[in-house]
Amino acid sequence: MPRAQPSPDRAERGGHRSRLWRARAGGPHPRHVVAAVVALAVLAALGITGVVQGLAPAAPLMGPLVGSGPSTSAPGGPAATSSTPPPATSSATSSATSSATTPAPTGPLTLVGLGDSVPSAETCNCTGYVEQVGGQLQRLTHRPWTVHNDAVGGWTTADVENDVNSSPTRDHLANADVVLIEVGANDFALDRVADQGCFPAAGSSCWSATLAGVRDGLTRIIAAIRRIDHRPDLRIGVLGYWNVTRDGAVGRALGQAFVLGSDSLTRLVNDTLQQVALATGASYVDAYTPLKGESGTRDPTADLLDDGDHPNASGHTLLAGAVLDELATAGSVKGWQSAP
């Protein structure tokens, strides 16, 4: 911004002082005039330069300054405070102004869960990861969250696709801020998991057609969700599996071939789910590492129900943590935060 110029009000007051002197010039006695001229000239000079504060021109009235800035000097005089507020020069001032004009969000948010028995948690008799994520988001964002868990045990990808386009799930999705999807395991004929004729899973004709169906079905599910909910900041999370079938002590009891086959198929399914997430702009949530470890050698028995097929309370807590980590990494949690 340009440097502040001398106040027009100050120049106008100087003009009044000159006219007042001329109006009095013809009245007093000459010798008094000479003395008066000298005295007034001195006083006028002192007043103009601000040495005598009582005669200095009064500063124009103004409101309080927003901030303080460097002093400016009027031409021919000492430094004086500018009569106009100086521009803000610090990022702190800019941030304060921005936060004052952009109120923090405060309204309620919505989470929808879709998929099979894992997100539904109906066999757990515990708080499932979908509900746990909703509760944690409410704590982290200081905003109320509504959770609609529309997952159903035993459902396949085709079942979820049909449900997305039906009420009430469609109505839930219309106002969703987060959608979590975990589906695909029930699509496979798992009685062939230990069949060594299906080894390795990648490239095996035992699974190729089903994998294509999961890939295409999940792609259509995500497309349908985006048609229902058009908001650009909608977050869709696609969860993988730690195992598409039994694991832990129950899985090991079924033999080494079952352990190797189920792990190989699970990795292949997860790769497919991750590819769909990447292609559709969704986020992939790794459910394998929390329960099985990076190398797949962690024993998840303590995090599974007695059937070895579904997570228990601690297993759901691990899955909830994986979802929250992904949302935080994507910056979504911070974007939803309201002032505490």
C-alpha positions in Angstrom: 0.0 0.0 0.0 1.2 3.6 -0.6 2.6 5.6 2.2 0.1 7.7 4.1 -0.1 11.4 2.9 -0.4 14.4 5.2 -4.0 14.8 6.4 -6.1 17.4 4.3 -7.6 18.4 7.6 -4.1 19.4 8.9 -3.5 21.6 5.8 -6.9 23.3 6.2 -6.2 24.2 9.8 -2.9 25.9 8.7 -4.8 28.0 6.2 -7.2 29.2 8.9 -4.3 30.3 11.1 -2.9 32.5 8.3 -6.2 34.2 7.6 -6.7 35.0 11.2 -3.4 36.8 11.4 -4.3 38.9 8.3 -7.7 39.9 9.9 -5.9 41.3 13.0 -3.0 43.1 11.2 -4.6 46.6 11.0 -5.8 47.0 14.7 -3.0 47.3 17.3 -0.4 50.0 17.8 2.6 49.7 15.4 5.2 49.0 18.1 3.0 46.4 19.6 2.5 45.1 16.1 6.2 44.5 15.7 6.4 42.6 18.9 3.2 40.7 18.3 4.4 39.8 14.8 7.7 38.4 16.1 6.0 36.6 19.0 3.3 35.1 16.9 5.7 34.2 14.2 7.8 32.3 16.7 4.8 30.6 18.2 3.4 29.7 14.8 6.7 28.2 13.8 6.8 26.2 17.0 3.3 25.1 16.7 3.8 23.9 13.1 6.8 21.9 14.0 5.1 20.4 17.0 7.5 21.7 19.6 4.6 23.4 21.5 2.1 20.6 21.7 -0.8 22.9 22.5 -0.4 24.7 19.2 0.3 21.7 17.1 -2.5 20.8 14.6 -4.9 18.3 16.1 -4.9 14.9 14.7 -8.1 13.9 12.9 -10.5 11.7 14.8 -10.2 8.0 14.0 -11.1 4.5 15.3 -8.6 2.2 17.0 -5.8 0.8 14.9 -6.0 -2.8 13.8 -2.3 -3.2 14.2 0.8 -1.1 14.6 3.2 -0.3 11.9 6.3 1.9 11.2 5.9 5.6 11.8 5.6 7.9 8.7 7.0 11.4 8.5 5.0 14.3 7.1 7.1 16.5 4.6 9.1 19.0 6.5 8.2 17.6 10.0 9.1 15.0 12.6 7.9 11.4 12.5 4.2 11.1 13.2 1.8 8.2 13.5 -0.1 7.6 10.3 -3.7 8.7 10.3 -4.7 5.6 8.4 -4.4 2.0 9.7 -1.2 0.5 8.4 -1.4 -2.8 6.4 -1.1 -6.0 8.3 2.4 -7.4 7.9 2.3 -10.6 9.9 0.9 -14.0 9.0 -0.6 -14.2 12.5 -2.8 -11.1 11.7 -3.8 -12.7 8.4 -4.7 -15.9 10.2 -6.8 -14.1 12.8 -8.7 -12.2 10.1 -9.3 -15.4 8.1 -10.5 -17.3 11.2 -12.8 -14.4 12.1 -14.4 -14.4 8.7 -14.6 -18.2 8.2 -16.4 -19.8 11.1 -15.3 -23.3 12.1 -17.8 -26.0 11.0 -20.2 -27.1 13.7 -23.0 -29.2 12.0 -23.5 -33.0 12.3 -21.8 -35.4 10.0 -22.8 -38.9 8.7 -20.9 -42.2 8.4 -22.4 -45.2 6.5 -21.1 -48.7 6.6 -21.7 -51.2 3.8 -20.7 -54.8 3.3 -20.8 -58.2 4.9 -20.7 -59.7 8.4 -17.4 -58.0 9.3 -18.6 -54.4 9.2 -22.0 -55.4 10.4 -20.4 -57.0 13.6 -23.7 -58.8 14.2 -21.9 -62.0 15.4 -19.5 -60.1 17.8 -21.9 -58.9 20.5 -19.6 -55.9 20.7 -19.2 -52.4 19.3 -18.1 -53.0 15.7 -15.4 -50.9 13.9 -18.0 -48.9 12.0 -19.5 -47.6 15.2 -16.1 -47.2 16.8 -15.0 -45.0 14.0 -18.1 -42.9 14.4 -17.5 -42.5 18.1 -13.8 -41.6 17.6 -14.5 -39.1 14.9 -17.0 -37.4 17.2 -14.3 -37.1 19.8 -11.6 -35.9 17.4 -13.7 -33.4 15.4 -15.8 -32.0 18.3 -18.9 -32.5 16.1 -21.9 -34.9 16.3 -21.8 -38.0 14.0 -24.7 -40.1 12.9 -23.8 -43.7 12.0 -25.9 -45.9 9.6 -24.6 -49.4 9.5 -26.2 -51.0 6.5 -23.9 -54.0 6.3 -25.5 -57.5 6.5 -23.8 -60.8 7.3 -23.4 -63.2 4.3 -23.7 -60.5 1.7 -21.8 -60.6 -1.6 -20.7 -57.7 -3.8 -23.9 -58.1 -5.8 -26.0 -57.8 -2.6 -24.4 -54.6 -1.7 -24.8 -53.2 -5.2 -28.5 -53.9 -5.1 -28.8 -52.4 -1.6 -27.0 -49.1 -2.5 -29.8 -48.3 -5.0 -32.6 -49.2 -2.5 -34.2 -47.4 0.4 -33.2 -46.7 3.2 -29.5 -47.2 2.3 -29.9 -44.8 -0.6 -31.3 -42.1 1.7 -28.4 -42.7 4.2 -25.9 -42.3 1.4 -27.4 -39.0 0.2 -26.1 -37.2 3.3 -22.9 -39.2 3.9 -19.6 -37.7 4.7 -17.8 -41.0 5.0 -18.7 -44.4 3.5 -16.9 -47.6 4.6 -17.1 -50.7 2.4 -15.9 -54.2 3.1 -17.2 -56.8 0.8 -16.0 -59.6 -1.5 -15.1 -62.6 0.7 -18.5 -64.2 0.4 -18.2 -64.1 -3.4 -15.7 -67.0 -3.4 -16.2 -70.7 -3.2 -14.0 -71.1 -0.2 -14.2 -74.9 -0.2 -11.4 -74.8 -2.8 -9.0 -72.7 -0.7 -6.9 -75.8 0.2 -7.0 -77.2 -3.3 -3.4 -77.2 -4.5 -4.7 -77.2 -8.0 -5.6 -73.6 -7.4 -2.0 -72.6 -6.3 -0.8 -70.0 -6.7 -3.9 -67.9 -6.4 -2.6 -65.2 -8.7 -3.3 -66.3 -12.3 -5.3 -69.3 -11.2 -8.5 -70.0 -13.2 -10.1 -71.1 -9.9 -10.5 -67.4 -8.9 -10.2 -65.3 -12.0 -13.9 -65.0 -12.9 -14.9 -64.3 -9.3 -12.1 -61.7 -8.9 -13.4 -59.9 -12.1 -16.9 -59.9 -10.6 -15.7 -58.4 -7.4 -13.7 -55.7 -9.3 -16.5 -54.8 -11.6 -19.2 -54.9 -8.8 -17.2 -52.7 -6.4 -16.5 -50.3 -9.2 -20.2 -50.0 -9.8 -21.0 -49.6 -6.1 -18.6 -46.7 -5.8 -20.0 -45.1 -8.9 -23.5 -45.4 -7.6 -22.5 -43.8 -4.3 -21.0 -40.8 -6.1 -24.2 -40.5 -8.2 -26.2 -40.3 -5.0 -23.9 -38.1 -3.0 -22.3 -35.4 -5.2 -20.2 -33.6 -2.6 -16.6 -33.3 -3.6 -15.3 -34.0 -0.1 -17.1 -37.3 0.3 -14.6 -39.9 1.7 -15.1 -43.5 0.6 -12.9 -46.1 2.3 -12.5 -49.7 0.9 -11.3 -52.1 3.5 -9.4 -55.3 2.7 -9.3 -58.5 4.7 -6.8 -60.1 7.1 -8.2 -63.4 5.7 -11.2 -64.1 3.5 -11.9 -67.2 5.5 -10.8 -68.8 8.8 -7.6 -67.8 10.4 -5.6 -68.1 13.6 -5.8 -71.4 15.6 -9.0 -72.4 13.8 -7.4 -72.0 10.4 -4.2 -73.8 11.4 -6.3 -76.8 12.5 -7.4 -77.2 8.9 -3.9 -77.9 7.7 -0.9 -76.2 6.1 -2.5 -76.2 2.6 -5.5 -74.3 4.0 -3.2 -71.8 5.7 -1.1 -71.2 2.6 -4.1 -71.2 0.2 -6.2 -68.8 2.2 -3.4 -66.4 2.7 -2.5 -66.4 -1.0 -6.2 -65.8 -2.0 -6.5 -63.1 0.6 -3.6 -61.2 -0.7 -5.0 -61.5 -4.3 -8.4 -60.2 -3.2 -6.8 -57.3 -1.3 -4.7 -56.4 -4.4 -7.9 -56.2 -6.4 -9.7 -54.1 -3.8 -6.8 -51.7 -3.7 -6.7 -51.4 -7.5 -10.4 -50.5 -7.5 -10.0 -47.9 -4.7 -7.1 -46.3 -6.7 -9.1 -46.3 -9.9 -12.2 -44.8 -8.4 -10.7 -42.1 -6.1 -11.5 -44.0 -2.9 -9.1 -44.8 -0.1 -7.8 -48.3 0.5 -7.7 -49.3 4.2 -5.2 -52.1 5.0 -6.9 -54.6 7.3 -4.2 -57.3 6.8 -1.3 -55.6 8.6 -3.1 -54.7 11.9 -4.1 -58.4 12.5 -1.4 -60.3 10.6 1.6 -58.0 10.6 3.6 -56.8 7.6 5.0 -60.3 7.0 1.8 -62.1 7.7 3.3 -64.0 10.6 1.4 -62.4 13.4 -1.1 -64.8 15.1 -4.6 -63.1 15.1 -6.2 -65.7 17.3 -6.7 -63.3 20.2 -8.4 -60.8 18.0 -10.9 -63.3 16.5 -14.1 -64.9 17.7 -14.1 -68.7 18.4 -15.2 -69.3 14.8 -11.8 -68.0 13.6 -13.7 -66.1 10.9 -14.8 -62.8 12.5 -13.1 -60.2 14.6 -13.9 -59.9 18.3 -13.9 -56.6 20.2 -10.1 -56.2 20.1 -10.1 -57.1 16.4 -12.7 -54.4 15.6 -10.6 -51.9 17.6 -7.6 -52.7 15.4 -9.8 -52.2 12.2 -11.2 -49.0 13.6 -7.6 -47.7 14.2 -6.7 -48.6 10.6 -9.6 -46.6 9.2 -8.9 -43.6 11.5 -5.2 -43.6 10.5 -6.2 -43.5 6.8 -8.7 -40.6 7.3 -6.1 -38.7 9.3 -3.4 -39.2 6.6 -5.8 -38.0 4.0 -6.4 -34.8 6.0 -10.1 -35.5 6.4 -10.2 -35.5 10.2 -8.6 -32.0 10.3 -11.0 -30.7 7.7 -14.0 -31.8 9.8 -12.7 -30.4 13.1 -14.7 -27.7 14.9 -13.3 -25.5 17.7 -13.2 -27.5 21.0 
